[in-house]
Structure formats: structure tokens, C-alpha cells
Amino acid sequence: MIQCQHCGMENADQTQFCRFCGNRLLSSGPMPQAHPQADYNYAPPRPYAWKTDEYQTQSEPRVRQNPYPGAQPLVNNASAYMASSYRCPNCGTTVLPITERRISTAGWITFALLLVFTFIFFWVGLLMKQDVSVCPVCRATLS
């Protein structure tokens, strides 16, 4: 048992601070020395995911197998100039129009009326939408 130099109470041998007053205890015995770090070359093992063939590099590239041979792609990645009979009335391009969702005229009218009469439900008109065709080149609305 170690006796505290400040309050005189006894503490356990392995404690560094007095449990009664909190001051640092001065041990009468030899102070433990810090162990020098052992110099060794230890590398932890790689994670399991790195051992799979997906992450290992081989000299030959991996070949992806098509699970559905003969299946057609879902999207045509060719240029957008597919319709030769279509022409934009403003710019004359043959690029197909883009369909956008916009708030309809009835939605704007409903928005304005509800904004004036019932301020709480004015946002209902913004939910009324319609599909509009737009030329991707000149951004003109097409009918």
C-alpha cells in the first residue's frame, strides 16, 4: 500500500493518483520504464475482398459474358437524327423534340385563384402538369 503525501490516506500499489484527494502519488519503489518498441516487419493480412478475382489484376483483361445472347439493347445510343421526315418549324433541324413536364395553364389559373381566396391551399395548382414537346436546339415549344 502507498500512503499519500498530501492527505495521508493509503492507496493500492498500482495507483498513480490518490483516490481521496486526487493528487499524484510518489511511489517509493522504482518507476516502471517504458518498453522500447520492438523493430519488426509485420504487415497485416489483406482484407478478404482483395483476394477475390474481381480485385486481382491479371495480364489478360477480364471478358464480360453477356447473360442474354441475342438480346437487343434497351436504348439506341446512335445520334438523335433518326426522323428524316420531322423538321422543327423555327430552326429547321431534324433532331427529335424533347418531352418536358410543365405546369399547365389551368394549374397557373388554379394557383392564382387559390392564392387570392385561400392562402393555405395555393400550392395545389402547381401539381397540375402537362407534357410539352420542346425543340432541343432552339428551345421552342412545339404543338
N, CA, C and O atoms as a DFTB+ gen file, in Angstrom:
572 C
 N C O
     1  1       0.845      -1.177       0.000
     2  2       0.000       0.000       0.000
     3  2       0.891       1.241       0.000
     4  3       1.918       1.291       0.677
     5  1       0.471       2.239      -0.777
     6  2       1.192       3.501      -0.862
     7  2       0.416       4.540      -0.061
     8  3      -0.806       4.636      -0.177
     9  1       1.131       5.321       0.754
    10  2       0.495       6.362       1.546
    11  2       0.635       7.689       0.801
    12  3       1.716       8.027       0.319
    13  1      -0.473       8.443       0.712
    14  2      -0.485       9.725       0.010
    15  2       0.320      10.745       0.810
    16  3       0.169      10.810       2.030
    17  1       1.164      11.538       0.169
    18  2       1.970      12.546       0.829
    19  2       1.145      13.784       1.181
    20  3       1.561      14.583       2.020
    21  1      -0.018      13.951       0.549
    22  2      -0.836      15.138       0.778
    23  2      -1.861      14.917       1.891
    24  3      -1.948      15.728       2.813
    25  1      -2.646      13.821       1.820
    26  2      -3.712      13.606       2.805
    27  2      -3.393      12.482       3.789
    28  3      -4.076      12.369       4.807
    29  1      -2.401      11.658       3.536
    30  2      -2.004      10.594       4.451
    31  2      -2.815       9.317       4.328
    32  3      -2.590       8.393       5.109
    33  1      -3.734       9.218       3.400
    34  2      -4.564       8.018       3.242
    35  2      -3.799       6.993       2.418
    36  3      -2.926       7.339       1.622
    37  1      -4.147       5.714       2.625
    38  2      -3.469       4.634       1.923
    39  2      -4.213       4.285       0.636
    40  3      -5.443       4.269       0.590
    41  1      -3.426       4.004      -0.413
    42  2      -3.949       3.634      -1.724
    43  2      -3.276       2.353      -2.184
    44  3      -2.255       1.953      -1.626
    45  1      -3.834       1.713      -3.190
    46  2      -3.267       0.473      -3.724
    47  2      -1.923       0.765      -4.382
    48  3      -1.641       1.901      -4.763
    49  1      -1.082      -0.289      -4.513
    50  2       0.270      -0.110      -5.047
    51  2       0.282       0.322      -6.514
    52  3       1.165       1.079      -6.919
    53  1      -0.679      -0.142      -7.319
    54  2      -0.638       0.141      -8.750
    55  2      -1.270       1.483      -9.118
    56  3      -1.240       1.856     -10.291
    57  1      -1.845       2.229      -8.160
    58  2      -2.475       3.506      -8.486
    59  2      -1.444       4.609      -8.622
    60  3      -0.395       4.574      -7.979
    61  1      -1.744       5.585      -9.461
    62  2      -0.853       6.726      -9.678
    63  2      -1.390       7.987      -9.015
    64  3      -0.627       8.914      -8.744
    65  1      -2.717       8.034      -8.746
    66  2      -3.333       9.189      -8.118
    67  2      -4.081       8.747      -6.875
    68  3      -4.609       7.636      -6.822
    69  1      -4.124       9.619      -5.873
    70  2      -4.825       9.316      -4.630
    71  2      -6.315       9.293      -4.881
    72  3      -6.843      10.204      -5.519
    73  1      -7.005       8.280      -4.400
    74  2      -8.436       8.176      -4.636
    75  2      -9.236       9.066      -3.697
    76  3     -10.447       9.202      -3.871
    77  1      -8.599       9.670      -2.714
    78  2      -9.286      10.541      -1.775
    79  2      -9.117      12.016      -2.124
    80  3     -10.096      12.762      -2.121
    81  1      -7.879      12.457      -2.428
    82  2      -7.653      13.878      -2.728
    83  2      -7.325      14.139      -4.187
    84  3      -7.441      15.283      -4.627
    85  1      -6.924      13.145      -4.957
    86  2      -6.672      13.297      -6.374
    87  2      -5.268      13.734      -6.734
    88  3      -4.977      13.930      -7.914
    89  1      -4.389      13.894      -5.760
    90  2      -3.011      14.293      -6.064
    91  2      -2.212      13.105      -6.565
    92  3      -2.536      11.950      -6.288
    93  1      -1.139      13.423      -7.326
    94  2      -0.270      12.377      -7.878
    95  2       0.506      11.739      -6.739
    96  3       1.034      12.430      -5.867
    97  1       0.571      10.399      -6.756
    98  2       1.301       9.660      -5.725
    99  2       2.751       9.496      -6.145
   100  3       3.046       9.200      -7.303
   101  1       3.642       9.689      -5.203
   102  2       5.062       9.454      -5.454
   103  2       5.390       8.089      -4.888
   104  3       5.380       7.898      -3.672
   105  1       5.676       7.149      -5.752
   106  2       5.958       5.794      -5.271
   107  2       7.381       5.729      -4.757
   108  3       8.284       6.354      -5.313
   109  1       7.571       4.984      -3.714
   110  2       8.909       4.846      -3.142
   111  2       9.741       3.834      -3.905
   112  3      10.969       3.864      -3.832
   113  1       9.104       2.955      -4.624
   114  2       9.807       1.917      -5.376
   115  2      10.271       2.459      -6.717
   116  3      10.059       3.630      -7.031
   117  1      10.900       1.607      -7.499
   118  2      11.376       2.027      -8.819
   119  2      10.203       2.299      -9.754
   120  3       9.199       1.586      -9.739
   121  1      10.344       3.326     -10.554
   122  2       9.308       3.676     -11.528
   123  2       9.406       2.710     -12.710
   124  3      10.510       2.377     -13.142
   125  1       8.286       2.266     -13.228
   126  2       8.353       1.360     -14.375
   127  2       8.870       2.106     -15.599
   128  3       8.471       3.238     -15.871
   129  1       9.753       1.459     -16.320
   130  2      10.352       2.047     -17.517
   131  2       9.514       1.685     -18.739
   132  3       8.911       0.614     -18.812
   133  1       9.498       2.595     -19.678
   134  2       8.774       2.331     -20.915
   135  2       9.548       1.307     -21.737
   136  3      10.768       1.400     -21.877
   137  1       8.837       0.346     -22.268
   138  2       9.475      -0.687     -23.073
   139  2       9.787      -0.127     -24.446
   140  3       8.922       0.486     -25.072
   141  1      11.003      -0.324     -24.925
   142  2      11.310       0.165     -26.279
   143  2      10.511      -0.630     -27.306
   144  3      10.254      -1.822     -27.138
   145  1      10.129       0.060     -28.363
   146  2       9.333      -0.568     -29.418
   147  2      10.187      -1.589     -30.160
   148  3      11.285      -1.279     -30.621
   149  1       9.677      -2.793     -30.267
   150  2      10.404      -3.836     -30.986
   151  2      10.400      -3.507     -32.473
   152  3       9.369      -3.128     -33.028
   153  1      11.536      -3.652     -33.103
   154  2      11.650      -3.375     -34.524
   155  2      11.421      -4.672     -35.293
   156  3      12.313      -5.515     -35.383
   157  1      10.230      -4.822     -35.841
   158  2       9.915      -5.999     -36.626
   159  2       9.051      -5.571     -37.796
   160  3       8.369      -4.549     -37.736
   161  1       9.083      -6.336     -38.830
   162  2       8.330      -6.038     -40.045
   163  2       7.084      -6.906     -40.066
   164  3       7.122      -8.055     -40.507
   165  1       5.996      -6.357     -39.591
   166  2       4.735      -7.074     -39.584
   167  2       3.756      -6.321     -40.469
   168  3       3.517      -5.133     -40.256
   169  1       3.201      -6.982     -41.434
   170  2       2.177      -6.400     -42.296
   171  2       0.892      -7.184     -42.072
   172  3       0.888      -8.409     -42.196
   173  1      -0.203      -6.494     -41.741
   174  2      -1.458      -7.217     -41.528
   175  2      -1.931      -7.847     -42.831
   176  3      -1.606      -7.353     -43.911
   177  1      -2.688      -8.924     -42.742
   178  2      -3.163      -9.575     -43.967
   179  2      -4.157      -8.676     -44.696
   180  3      -4.838      -7.855     -44.082
   181  1      -4.226      -8.846     -46.012
   182  2      -5.158      -8.073     -46.801
   183  2      -6.584      -8.504     -46.497
   184  3      -6.816      -9.657     -46.133
   185  1      -7.544      -7.593     -46.641
   186  2      -8.945      -7.973     -46.415
   187  2      -9.388      -9.053     -47.390
   188  3      -8.789      -9.233     -48.450
   189  1     -10.436      -9.763     -47.022
   190  2     -10.928     -10.869     -47.822
   191  2     -11.361     -10.410     -49.212
   192  3     -11.180     -11.137     -50.188
   193  1     -11.939      -9.195     -49.310
   194  2     -12.439      -8.727     -50.601
   195  2     -11.316      -8.596     -51.616
   196  3     -11.555      -8.736     -52.816
   197  1     -10.099      -8.332     -51.167
   198  2      -8.993      -8.179     -52.099
   199  2      -8.527      -9.508     -52.666
   200  3      -7.808      -9.536     -53.665
   201  1      -8.924     -10.609     -52.044
   202  2      -8.489     -11.920     -52.502
   203  2      -9.369     -12.463     -53.626
   204  3      -9.037     -13.476     -54.242
   205  1     -10.490     -11.791     -53.892
   206  2     -11.363     -12.281     -54.948
   207  2     -10.795     -11.906     -56.300
   208  3      -9.948     -11.018     -56.394
   209  1     -11.244     -12.562     -57.329
   210  2     -10.702     -12.321     -58.661
   211  2     -11.123     -10.958     -59.198
   212  3     -10.537     -10.476     -60.167
   213  1     -12.114     -10.336     -58.597
   214  2     -12.566      -9.035     -59.074
   215  2     -11.507      -7.959     -58.836
   216  3     -11.394      -7.017     -59.620
   217  1     -10.730      -8.095     -57.756
   218  2      -9.760      -7.066     -57.415
   219  2      -8.328      -7.421     -57.792
   220  3      -7.442      -6.571     -57.718
   221  1      -8.097      -8.640     -58.187
   222  2      -6.757      -9.017     -58.598
   223  2      -6.548      -8.650     -60.056
   224  3      -7.466      -8.733     -60.871
   225  1      -5.342      -8.248     -60.367
   226  2      -5.048      -7.891     -61.749
   227  2      -4.271      -9.028     -62.385
   228  3      -3.293      -9.520     -61.822
   229  1      -4.707      -9.433     -63.544
   230  2      -4.007     -10.438     -64.326
   231  2      -3.495      -9.769     -65.594
   232  3      -3.866      -8.640     -65.913
   233  1      -2.665     -10.463     -66.286
   234  2      -2.108      -9.883     -67.509
   235  2      -3.166      -9.777     -68.604
   236  3      -3.115      -8.851     -69.413
   237  1      -4.120     -10.700     -68.647
   238  2      -5.161     -10.623     -69.672
   239  2      -6.389      -9.914     -69.088
   240  3      -6.717     -10.126     -67.920
   241  1      -7.064      -9.087     -69.869
   242  2      -8.245      -8.379     -69.360
   243  2      -9.404      -9.348     -69.156
   244  3      -9.507     -10.373     -69.830
   245  1     -10.265      -9.002     -68.219
   246  2     -11.444      -9.826     -67.960
   247  2     -12.444      -9.645     -69.085
   248  3     -12.629      -8.536     -69.586
   249  1     -13.078     -10.713     -69.475
   250  2     -14.072     -10.682     -70.534
   251  2     -15.439     -10.805     -69.881
   252  3     -15.717     -11.763     -69.160
   253  1     -16.291      -9.814     -70.146
   254  2     -17.640      -9.848     -69.577
   255  2     -18.515     -10.742     -70.457
   256  3     -18.572     -10.571     -71.675
   257  1     -19.177     -11.670     -69.837
   258  2     -20.070     -12.571     -70.538
   259  2     -21.460     -11.940     -70.601
   260  3     -21.958     -11.441     -69.592
   261  1     -22.081     -11.957     -71.765
   262  2     -23.447     -11.470     -71.903
   263  2     -24.380     -12.572     -71.429
   264  3     -24.410     -13.647     -72.027
   265  1     -25.159     -12.327     -70.346
   266  2     -26.040     -13.390     -69.844
   267  2     -27.196     -13.699     -70.792
   268  3     -27.780     -14.780     -70.719
   269  1     -27.536     -12.756     -71.689
   270  2     -28.638     -12.963     -72.624
   271  2     -28.126     -12.766     -74.053
   272  3     -28.293     -11.684     -74.615
   273  1     -27.514     -13.773     -74.644
   274  2     -27.019     -13.600     -76.012
   275  2     -28.184     -13.407     -76.981
   276  3     -29.200     -14.096     -76.894
   277  1     -28.024     -12.478     -77.887
   278  2     -29.070     -12.204     -78.868
   279  2     -30.061     -11.152     -78.419
   280  3     -30.936     -10.778     -79.199
   281  1     -29.961     -10.653     -77.183
   282  2     -30.888      -9.635     -76.704
   283  2     -30.503      -8.284     -77.284
   284  3     -29.322      -7.992     -77.472
   285  1     -31.497      -7.471     -77.562
   286  2     -31.268      -6.140     -78.130
   287  2     -31.095      -5.130     -76.991
   288  3     -31.667      -5.319     -75.917
   289  1     -30.319      -4.062     -77.205
   290  2     -30.182      -3.038     -76.166
   291  2     -31.494      -2.289     -75.968
   292  3     -32.312      -2.198     -76.883
   293  1     -31.685      -1.755     -74.767
   294  2     -32.917      -1.044     -74.464
   295  2     -32.921       0.375     -75.019
   296  3     -33.993       0.939     -75.239
   297  1     -31.771       0.956     -75.246
   298  2     -31.672       2.337     -75.696
   299  2     -30.851       2.386     -76.972
   300  3     -29.862       1.667     -77.113
   301  1     -31.264       3.230     -77.893
   302  2     -30.488       3.443     -79.108
   303  2     -29.460       4.517     -78.803
   304  3     -29.836       5.667     -78.572
   305  1     -28.182       4.185     -78.794
   306  2     -27.123       5.130     -78.480
   307  2     -26.633       5.883     -79.704
   308  3     -25.652       6.621     -79.615
   309  1     -27.275       5.719     -80.819
   310  2     -26.873       6.422     -82.034
   311  2     -27.278       7.889     -81.924
   312  3     -27.862       8.303     -80.923
   313  1     -26.973       8.659     -82.935
   314  2     -27.308      10.083     -82.895
   315  2     -28.817      10.273     -82.876
   316  3     -29.578       9.372     -83.231
   317  1     -29.234      11.460     -82.457
   318  2     -30.658      11.745     -82.335
   319  2     -31.298      12.100     -83.665
   320  3     -32.494      12.389     -83.708
   321  1     -30.534      12.088     -84.757
   322  2     -31.072      12.409     -86.069
   323  2     -31.689      11.157     -86.680
   324  3     -31.149      10.601     -87.636
   325  1     -32.827      10.709     -86.128
   326  2     -33.436       9.469     -86.596
   327  2     -34.624       9.725     -87.514
   328  3     -34.871       8.957     -88.444
   329  1     -35.360      10.800     -87.255
   330  2     -36.568      11.040     -88.036
   331  2     -36.232      11.971     -89.200
   332  3     -35.985      13.160     -88.996
   333  1     -36.223      11.443     -90.392
   334  2     -35.886      12.277     -91.540
   335  2     -37.074      13.113     -91.995
   336  3     -36.892      14.120     -92.679
   337  1     -38.290      12.712     -91.625
   338  2     -39.473      13.463     -92.067
   339  2     -39.827      14.585     -91.093
   340  3     -40.636      15.446     -91.440
   341  1     -39.262      14.609     -89.907
   342  2     -39.579      15.665     -88.928
   343  2     -38.653      16.863     -89.114
   344  3     -37.449      16.697     -89.306
   345  1     -39.222      18.082     -89.055
   346  2     -38.447      19.330     -89.079
   347  2     -39.050      20.291     -88.067
   348  3     -40.271      20.419     -87.972
   349  1     -38.182      20.972     -87.303
   350  2     -38.634      21.991     -86.362
   351  2     -39.125      23.195     -87.164
   352  3     -38.425      23.636     -88.076
   353  1     -40.302      23.740     -86.856
   354  2     -40.808      24.887     -87.632
   355  2     -39.987      26.161     -87.425
   356  3     -40.043      27.051     -88.273
   357  1     -39.231      26.284     -86.338
   358  2     -38.462      27.508     -86.087
   359  2     -37.056      27.448     -86.672
   360  3     -36.654      28.339     -87.421
   361  1     -36.297      26.382     -86.328
   362  2     -34.897      26.338     -86.746
   363  2     -34.645      25.364     -87.892
   364  3     -33.577      25.415     -88.502
   365  1     -35.591      24.480     -88.205
   366  2     -35.457      23.575     -89.337
   367  2     -34.601      22.354     -89.068
   368  3     -34.264      21.637     -90.010
   369  1     -34.235      22.086     -87.824
   370  2     -33.417      20.922     -87.522
   371  2     -34.260      19.649     -87.541
   372  3     -35.479      19.696     -87.374
   373  1     -33.595      18.513     -87.747
   374  2     -34.297      17.230     -87.764
   375  2     -34.116      16.455     -86.459
   376  3     -34.451      15.273     -86.389
   377  1     -33.585      17.116     -85.421
   378  2     -33.415      16.463     -84.120
   379  2     -34.785      16.290     -83.483
   380  3     -35.589      17.222     -83.475
   381  1     -35.055      15.112     -82.951
   382  2     -36.359      14.837     -82.353
   383  2     -36.599      15.716     -81.130
   384  3     -35.660      16.003     -80.387
   385  1     -37.844      16.149     -80.908
   386  2     -38.143      17.019     -79.763
   387  2     -38.057      16.270     -78.436
   388  3     -38.180      15.047     -78.374
   389  1     -37.843      17.049     -77.383
   390  2     -37.769      16.525     -76.018
   391  2     -39.108      16.772     -75.350
   392  3     -39.700      17.835     -75.533
   393  1     -39.602      15.801     -74.573
   394  2     -40.849      15.956     -73.840
   395  2     -40.532      16.384     -72.417
   396  3     -39.794      15.700     -71.707
   397  1     -41.099      17.531     -71.992
   398  2     -40.898      18.045     -70.637
   399  2     -42.231      18.122     -69.910
   400  3     -43.274      18.308     -70.536
   401  1     -42.197      17.978     -68.577
   402  2     -43.389      18.147     -67.738
   403  2     -43.391      19.571     -67.217
   404  3     -42.469      19.977     -66.510
   405  1     -44.423      20.336     -67.563
   406  2     -44.555      21.711     -67.121
   407  2     -45.909      21.917     -66.466
   408  3     -46.835      21.133     -66.669
   409  1     -46.015      22.985     -65.675
   410  2     -47.287      23.325     -65.040
   411  2     -48.229      23.824     -66.123
   412  3     -47.862      24.687     -66.921
   413  1     -49.445      23.285     -66.154
   414  2     -50.398      23.618     -67.211
   415  2     -50.999      25.003     -66.973
   416  3     -50.844      25.587     -65.900
   417  1     -51.687      25.513     -67.993
   418  2     -52.357      26.812     -67.884
   419  2     -53.446      26.760     -66.822
   420  3     -53.605      27.703     -66.047
   421  1     -54.195      25.665     -66.784
   422  2     -55.223      25.502     -65.753
   423  2     -54.580      25.460     -64.361
   424  3     -55.172      25.936     -63.392
   425  1     -53.395      24.904     -64.263
   426  2     -52.697      24.881     -62.985
   427  2     -52.306      26.270     -62.519
   428  3     -52.410      26.574     -61.331
   429  1     -51.848      27.134     -63.452
   430  2     -51.495      28.511     -63.076
   431  2     -52.728      29.314     -62.676
   432  3     -52.674      30.127     -61.753
   433  1     -53.840      29.083     -63.376
   434  2     -55.088      29.780     -63.021
   435  2     -55.548      29.321     -61.641
   436  3     -55.933      30.149     -60.816
   437  1     -55.513      28.014     -61.376
   438  2     -55.889      27.490     -60.055
   439  2     -54.958      28.037     -58.979
   440  3     -55.409      28.376     -57.885
   441  1     -53.682      28.124     -59.274
   442  2     -52.709      28.671     -58.329
   443  2     -53.065      30.115     -57.967
   444  3     -53.068      30.481     -56.791
   445  1     -53.370      30.944     -58.996
   446  2     -53.675      32.355     -58.749
   447  2     -54.960      32.518     -57.946
   448  3     -55.008      33.326     -57.018
   449  1     -56.018      31.752     -58.293
   450  2     -57.287      31.872     -57.580
   451  2     -57.167      31.409     -56.132
   452  3     -57.693      32.055     -55.226
   453  1     -56.484      30.302     -55.914
   454  2     -56.331      29.820     -54.541
   455  2     -55.405      30.718     -53.729
   456  3     -55.543      30.802     -52.509
   457  1     -54.478      31.377     -54.377
   458  2     -53.597      32.309     -53.671
   459  2     -54.395      33.510     -53.152
   460  3     -54.121      34.032     -52.071
   461  1     -55.392      33.940     -53.947
   462  2     -56.213      35.083     -53.540
   463  2     -57.237      34.678     -52.489
   464  3     -57.403      35.378     -51.490
   465  1     -57.929      33.555     -52.698
   466  2     -59.044      33.205     -51.820
   467  2     -58.640      32.368     -50.605
   468  3     -59.078      32.663     -49.493
   469  1     -57.831      31.351     -50.784
   470  2     -57.385      30.525     -49.643
   471  2     -55.872      30.419     -49.714
   472  3     -55.324      29.680     -50.532
   473  1     -55.222      31.153     -48.865
   474  2     -53.755      31.193     -48.896
   475  2     -53.144      29.845     -48.525
   476  3     -51.992      29.583     -48.871
   477  1     -53.878      28.991     -47.837
   478  2     -53.334      27.712     -47.356
   479  2     -53.145      26.720     -48.503
   480  3     -52.134      26.019     -48.543
   481  1     -54.091      26.649     -49.428
   482  2     -54.064      25.622     -50.469
   483  2     -53.622      26.148     -51.831
   484  3     -53.963      25.546     -52.849
   485  1     -52.879      27.244     -51.884
   486  2     -52.485      27.828     -53.166
   487  2     -51.555      26.903     -53.955
   488  3     -51.500      27.011     -55.180
   489  1     -50.834      26.013     -53.308
   490  2     -49.851      25.149     -53.963
   491  2     -50.492      24.023     -54.770
   492  3     -49.798      23.355     -55.536
   493  1     -51.794      23.795     -54.621
   494  2     -52.462      22.699     -55.325
   495  2     -52.388      22.919     -56.842
   496  3     -52.269      21.953     -57.595
   497  1     -52.455      24.153     -57.289
   498  2     -52.384      24.433     -58.722
   499  2     -51.043      24.069     -59.329
   500  3     -50.967      23.778     -60.523
   501  1     -49.978      24.079     -58.527
   502  2     -48.655      23.733     -59.038
   503  2     -48.508      22.239     -59.318
   504  3     -47.550      21.825     -59.971
   505  1     -49.439      21.436     -58.836
   506  2     -49.403      19.991     -59.072
   507  2     -50.037      19.596     -60.404
   508  3     -49.878      18.458     -60.847
   509  1     -50.740      20.500     -61.035
   510  2     -51.417      20.216     -62.305
   511  2     -50.413      20.422     -63.429
   512  3     -50.061      21.559     -63.744
   513  1     -49.947      19.335     -64.039
   514  2     -48.889      19.406     -65.055
   515  2     -49.352      18.805     -66.370
   516  3     -50.331      18.060     -66.429
   517  1     -48.619      19.150     -67.425
   518  2     -48.891      18.605     -68.753
   519  2     -47.570      18.337     -69.462
   520  3     -46.546      18.921     -69.110
   521  1     -47.590      17.455     -70.462
   522  2     -46.407      17.162     -71.258
   523  2     -46.311      18.156     -72.405
   524  3     -47.289      18.396     -73.113
   525  1     -45.111      18.740     -72.586
   526  2     -44.881      19.720     -73.629
   527  2     -43.675      19.265     -74.438
   528  3     -42.649      18.882     -73.875
   529  1     -43.804      19.308     -75.777
   530  2     -42.682      18.975     -76.663
   531  2     -41.871      20.232     -76.916
   532  3     -42.417      21.282     -77.255
   533  1     -40.519      20.110     -76.743
   534  2     -39.619      21.242     -76.890
   535  2     -38.507      20.845     -77.841
   536  3     -37.981      19.735     -77.759
   537  1     -38.143      21.755     -78.752
   538  2     -37.034      21.527     -79.662
   539  2     -35.738      21.641     -78.857
   540  3     -35.545      22.649     -78.176
   541  1     -34.835      20.641     -78.906
   542  2     -33.614      20.711     -78.115
   543  2     -32.597      21.734     -78.624
   544  3     -31.679      22.096     -77.889
   545  1     -32.739      22.211     -79.873
   546  2     -31.795      23.158     -80.438
   547  2     -32.204      24.597     -80.119
   548  3     -31.416      25.354     -79.551
   549  1     -33.431      24.976     -80.481
   550  2     -33.856      26.368     -80.296
   551  2     -34.738      26.559     -79.059
   552  3     -35.123      27.689     -78.757
   553  1     -35.065      25.491     -78.343
   554  2     -35.885      25.513     -77.118
   555  2     -37.293      26.087     -77.356
   556  3     -37.899      26.624     -76.429
   557  1     -37.811      25.982     -78.571
   558  2     -39.151      26.460     -78.893
   559  2     -40.172      25.395     -78.502
   560  3     -39.919      24.199     -78.653
   561  1     -41.312      25.826     -78.006
   562  2     -42.390      24.918     -77.654
   563  2     -43.119      24.495     -78.930
   564  3     -43.524      25.338     -79.730
   565  1     -43.282      23.187     -79.112
   566  2     -43.927      22.647     -80.322
   567  2     -45.330      22.195     -79.978
   568  3     -45.566      21.674     -78.888
   569  1     -46.256      22.385     -80.890
   570  2     -47.629      21.976     -80.627
   571  2     -47.923      20.621     -81.227
   572  3     -49.039      20.119     -81.101
